[in-house]
Amino acid sequence: MPTLAAAKTSNAGYCPSYLPVAVIFGGTSGIGQAITETLAEYLKGRVHIVIVARNKAAADAIIASLPIPIASDAAGSKYEFMACDVTLMKNVHTACRELSERLPKINFLVLSAGVFALTGREETEEGIDKKMASRYYSRWAIIHDLLPSLRKAKEAGEDASVLSILGAGIGWEVDVEDLGLKKRYTALKAMMQTISYNDYMIAEYAKREPEIAFTHISPGTVDTPGLYPSSWLLTILMLPLRPFLWLISAKPQDCAEYMLFALLNAEKGVNRRNPKGDGIGSWGFPQAVDGQKRVWDHSAQLTGV
């Protein structure tokens, strides 16, 4: 297990000969924001980062705070924002199409956007639960659509790494008879099923694209807005727990160091890691019969690819 200091040292030592391109979904708050800021800081602005999220004002404020590269490193360096509500697959496909057209390659793809709530099933106009859309289906579609850009990076001899931040190793067994949870839905089940879907997702993509690194990582408990309920009633009920949550929660900046460590040190193929960046192998990997193929086929159909 790398210590926080070791992770920071490793991250600080990342200095590629080329200018890396990073696309960060969910980069305007929480872990995604911290990863954006940390990556830009270590590279001293010598990077092209695209923040994909809904909140332009937040993105503008973050971009304004990021380091500006020295003149000799400025060529190609850029910070951008792209608006996208990932709960709708049509939005995801549109955003990815634009990214593919604008970017020469993608070295790092970070997937951290997610709707976290204890509410019941809320279907989008596309018939997908919003929480499951943000935590899984959008991620599947994003990787699918941006694979050509990741391949370009790898073919150039550069890093090509995908990081999905959710909960490697802690999901439930996949209910292959109710994929998408149309029959039996609870918020907890939706969370745990999408965690396991993410495991299947990176495994299948790695099988199909063996030269690219795919990582599913659990961030652990992190002091971000997603940790606290948006409902006023639940907020009141959770008030007594706030001191405890504060004590056990990592700071977003510290979490980002481990997330970045996992992203930059991922080996090609499947990578599953715990909150401290350790590989967990196949621990907790879902074992449903034909589950990986069935989730893949279901995902392709539901995301419209």
N, C-alpha and C positions, 0 to 999 in steps of 0.2 A: 504494500500500500504506500503510494507516494505521500509524503507529508505535504502540507500546504506550501511550505517553503520550497520543497523539491519540485512541486508542480509549477510554482512561480518561476523557479530557475529554468526549468525546461521550456516553459512558454517564452520567457525572455530571450532564450537562445535561438528561437525560431527566426531565421533570417534568410529567406529563399533568394536565389539569384534572379528570379522572375517576380513580376508584380502580381500577387494573388488577387483573385476575385472571389468575394464571399457574398452569398445571398442568405439573409437571415429573416426567416418568417417569424413574426412575433417579437421584433426587435425594439419595440417602443416601451416596454415595461418589464419588470422582473428579471428573470434569468436571461432572456433574449437581449434586453437592453445592456445588462452587465457584460455579456459576451461581446456585443458590438463595441462597447467602450474599451474593454480589456484588449481585444484584438487590435483595435486602432492604436491604442497606447503603446503596445509592445512593438508594433511595426512602425511607430512614429509617423503615422499617416501615409506610409508607402503601401497603400492597399486600395482596392476598389470595393466598397461595401454598398450593397443595396439592402435597405431595410424595407421589408414588406409587412404592412400592418394596416390598421384602419385609421389610426390617430395621426393625422398629418402635423398638427401643432406639436404633439409630443416628439415626433420624429425630427421636426425642424429644430427644436430645442436641443435634442441630443446631438444632431449633426453640427450645430453651432459650437458645441463644447468639445468636439473631437479635434485631435492634433492636426496641424497643417504640416505637410512634409516640407523638407528643405527643397530649394529650387532644383537641385540636381536629381532629386527623387520624385519630382512632381509629375512627370509625364505619365499619364494614365491613372494617376491617383485621383480618387473621386469618392464622394459620399452621396448617395441618392435615396429617395423615398419613392415607394410605389404603393398606392392604395389597393387593398384587397381584403374583402370579407371572406375568409376561408370557409365559412359555413355553407357557401354555395359553390358547387363544383364548376358551374359556368364561369364564375369569377376566377377560380383557380386556373382554369384552362386559358382564359383571356390573359391573365397576368403572366403565366408561364410562356405563352406564345410571344408576348412582348419582350420578356426577358431573353428568350432564345434569339430573337431578332436583334436585340441591342447589345448583348454581351458576346465577346469573342470566345468565351469559355466560362466554366464555373469550377473553381478549385474546392470551395467549401460551401456546403449547403446545410444550414442549420434550421431545424424544424422545432419551434418551441411554442407556437401559437396554440391556444387552447381555451375552450370555454369550460370553466369548472364551477359547477353549481349542484345543489341537492334537490333541484326541481324535477318534476316528472318529464315524460317524453315531450319534446317540442319539435315538431317536424317542420322542416323547411319546405319551400314550394317544390323541391325536388324529391320529397318523401323520405328524407334522411333526418334523424335526430340531430339537433344542432351540436350537442356536446360530442357525439360520436363523429360528426362531420369534421369538427375542428381538431379532435385528438387523433383521428385515424384516417378517415376517407380522404381528406384534403392532403394529408401527407403522402398517401399512396399515389394520388394523382400528381402531386408536385414532383415527386421523384420520377414517375413515369414520363412526364412531359419534359423534364430537364435532363434526362439521361444523355441526350446527344451533346449537351454543353459540358457535362461531366466527362464524357468520353474524349472530347477535344482536349481537355486538360491532361488526361492520362496519356493520350497519344503524343502529346508534346513532352512527355517525360516529367510532368508536374504532379503535384498532389491532386487527388480527386477523392473527396471524403464527404460522406453524408452523416449527419448526427441528428437522431430523433430523440428528443428529451421527454421521457414520460415515466417509465417504471419497470425497467428490465428486471425480470426475475420475481416479480411480486404479483403477477396476474393470476387469474383463475383459469381453470380448464375451459377451452372454447366450447360453447354450445353450438355445435355445427347444425343442429336442427332449427336454430333460431338466429341465424346470422343477421345482424342489424337490429335484433331485439324488437321485432314487430309484435311478437306474441307475449313475451314476459319481460317487462321493462322495469327496472329501478335505476336510480342514479348511481348507486354503488355498483350494480352489475354492469352498467354501461362503462363505468371507469375501468373495472377489472377486465372486461372483455376487450376493450380497446388497447389495453396494455398488452394482452396476449396477441391481439391482431398485429400490433407493432413488432412483436417478436417474429411472427410468421412473415411479416412484410420484409424485414431486413434479411431474413434467411433466404427468402425466395429471390429477392433482387440480387443478393450476393451470388446465388447459384446461377443466375442468368447473366450477371455482369461481374465475373470473378476478379477482374483487375481493379475494381473500384472498392473502396472501403465503406462499409455500411455499419453504423453503430447505433444501438439502442441503449440508452443510459438512464438510470434512475437518479434524479437530482437529490433525493431525500427530502426532508422537511426544510423549506427555505422561506425566509421572511419576505414574501412578496404579496401583492394584492390578491393573488389567487388562493392564498392560504385562508383568507377570511371571507365569510359569506356576504353576499350582497343584500340578502333579506334583512330588514331591520329587526324582525323577530329573532332570527337565528343569531344576529349580531349581539343582541341583548343576552340571549341564552349562553353565548360563548364568552361573555365578559370574564367570568371567573377563570376561564382557561387561558386567557391572554398571557398572563405572566409565565405559565408553563410553556406555552407555545414559543414565547420569546426566548426562553432558556434553551430549548432543544432545537431551535431553528438556526440554520446557517445564514450568514449574510449573503445577499445576492452576489456581491463581488467575490467572496470566497468560493461560492458554488461555481461561479463562472470560470475560476482558475482551473477547477477540476474538469469542467465541461470542455474548456479549451484544450486542456491536456489530452483528453480523450479524442478530441477532433484532430489535433495535430499529430498524435502518435498512433492513430488507428492503422492497423495492417489491412491490406486488401482482403476482401471477404467479409465474414461475419464477425462483429465485435459486440459483446454484451458486457456492460460495466455497471458497477455499483456507484454510489455517490462520491466515493473517494477515488474513482478512476481505476479500480481493480477490475480485471477481467473475471467474469463469473462463469465462463464456459457455457454449458448447457443447463446450469442450475435453474430450476423453475421454468424451463422451456415447455410450452404446451405440448401435450402428447395425443391429442385427438386423432383418431384414425382418419387418414387423408385430410387432416385439418388444414395443412398448409396449402394444398391445392384448392380445396373448397373455399377457403378464405380469399385466395388469389382470384379465382373465377368470379366469386361474389363481388369482390372489390372492383374488378374490371367492368362488370355489368353496371354496378351502381354508380360508378364515377363517369360512365359514358365514354370509355376509351375503346 
